[in-house]
Amino acid sequence: MNEKVPEYELLDQKKTEEMLKLFHGERNGWVQVGEKKYFFPNRYIEQGEGFYKFKPRSDDTWVLSYPRSGTTWTQELVWLLSNDLDFDTAKNNLLAERFPFFEFSMFNHPDVTEEFIKLNEGNLERQDLCRKISIPGYEVLNKLPSPRFIKSHFPLSLLPGILDVGCKIVYVARNPKDVAVSWYHLNRAIKTQGYQGNFEQFWNYFQNNLTPWSPYWEHLKEAWAQRNHPNLLFIFYEEMQQEFVGAIKKIAKFLGKSYTNEQIWQLTEYLDIKNFRNNPMVNSSELRDCQIITADSFVRNGQSGAWSNAFTAELEAKADAWILENLKETDLIFPCVNNNNIRMVN
């Protein structure tokens, strides 16, 4: 179990002032945590130790990822595979309740929470939800019975030794260009972030490790280094898209489950992106109802390679150079997407 809480430092004042003008959901600034300088809102200062010293249980199941890597899709898949394809429960209970987001509370500044409560004046149920999402995940999860299902974007190094106690961990990774585009849209749509800038500005923050849960490459490489650990399954979002049936079988085997071809067909239909986007139990409809998210759906188009619509030729060249530089001296290879795969450079 981890004992010493990672140290942090405040983001420098000049950069903080610049970013506060663009990210309206944050009010106090940001911190950079540990040797790799993982980037979080200032609420990490008061909550970080609670996350780091949370007590995992051996029968916990975690889905980990850098944000916008196919996490929600993977969560619903993992939950259904683990629960004998209980579609009835899945259709009638929010994914956020079945599969809590460990550290979302860090992104709910108290002032913003009060604004949400005021926005929902006259609706006590929605006001209660606004308060609930500001409760740290370690407090919520401590009260839940086993087996627990937990979503987190924390890298392994900032989690409480979950590999050591027997937890099952599915880590999903995605092409950084698609990640950045989807992350940009969510940062604009969700008021806890409230991003007001353009995509090129956002990409520069992403590339320079100044968006939450960055640095992206360190995040992936920590999990990639553990890909042969018996309790961790590393899978690419692109792999799931290209051969979903194969991915289902792979994840099911990892979770100790087996299903017939007919059951797998039912699962693929249920999780088809057209159905998934319109499923209110998984697309954060409750946050949209409370005016916390402005987009029609938390789940976007689910496509790979759609990043090309957001990049200028100049920005693409810059991104490609950054990607290739970070893949040097690693055997990490992203699956081919539309004949445009990302490989290491010797």
Helices and strands as residue ranges (DSSP letters): E 8-10, H 13-20, E 30-33, E 38-41, H 44-52, E 61-65, H 71-82, H 87-92, H 95-98, G 104-107, H 110-119, H 124-132, H 137-142, E 149-152, G 156-158, E 168-173, H 176-189, H 199-207, H 216-224, E 232-236, H 237-242, H 244-254, H 261-271, H 273-277, H 285-289, G 306-309, H 313-327
